[in-house]
Amino acid sequence: MLVPLTLTSLTKSETYRIMNNREENTKSGRYHHGDLRAQLIEATRQLVEQKGPEHLSVSEASRLAGVSTAAPYKHFKDKDALLRAVADAGMVRQKNQMIEALAPLPRQSLARITALGRVYVTFAQREPAVFRLMFGLSSDHGQDDALVEKGEATYDLVKSEVAAYRGSEIVEDIDEKRAFQLWSFVHGMSFLLIDGKLGELELSFDLDAMLNDIGQRVMTH
């Protein structure tokens, strides 16, 4: 599978979906707190992918979600809080995709390590702006306890899979080291791809083969 070095654009169907949901919710009067918060986060996610977080306005997110411009402030203190919620949801979504990818694969297999890396990189390619939010929201990014907690939960999943590969349920120093090496590779590769750096070199490669090769080298070192 050759990895395309251009990013896929946001599909129109996503915008249609949220617009349709907005109309249905408005007609039925189904907007309650849970629906509104989720709808605002999804609307913001779409706008962030289309325009970038620096061009996001809360009023535009409100319009896309089909609510008043005052409604978001019932759930979010300001624009930064809304962006943090998008990043937070991205962390959850990425971890869930990892768990889903692992489900059909046998325990203690290199395929599971490769699958984690594949999900990580493809998530970044599919949602580059959200990926950036997840790992560089602001100067006090590391002080957001909720975001840090979810990031650590995903990293713990990687460490547990690394330990399981050698038949252990306990994460030891060797697993910490290997997990960090694997994460460093896929994290760096993700940013190289979404920044278009590999495209400048006119490179194409088989992502699965590369992940498998890196996995073998790290897990047997």
Sequence and secondary structure as in RCSB ss.txt:
>XXXX:A:sequence
MLVPLTLTSLTKSETYRIMNNREENTKSGRYHHGDLRAQLIEATRQLVEQKGPEHLSVSEASRLAGVSTAAPYKH
FKDKDALLRAVADAGMVRQKNQMIEALAPLPRQSLARITALGRVYVTFAQREPAVFRLMFGLSSDHGQDDALVEK
GEATYDLVKSEVAAYRGSEIVEDIDEKRAFQLWSFVHGMSFLLIDGKLGELELSFDLDAMLNDIGQRVMTH
>XXXX:A:secstr
 B  SS     HHHHHHHHHHHHHHHHHT   HHHHHHHHHHHHHHHHHHH GGG  HHHHHHHHTS TTGGGGT
 SSHHHHHHHHHHHHHHHHHHHHHHHHTTS TT HHHHHHHHHHHHHHHHHSHHHHHHHHHS TTGGG HHHHHH
HHHHHHHHHHHHHHHTT SS  HHHHHHHHHHHHHHHHHHHHHHTTHHHHTT   BHHHHHHHHHHHHHT 
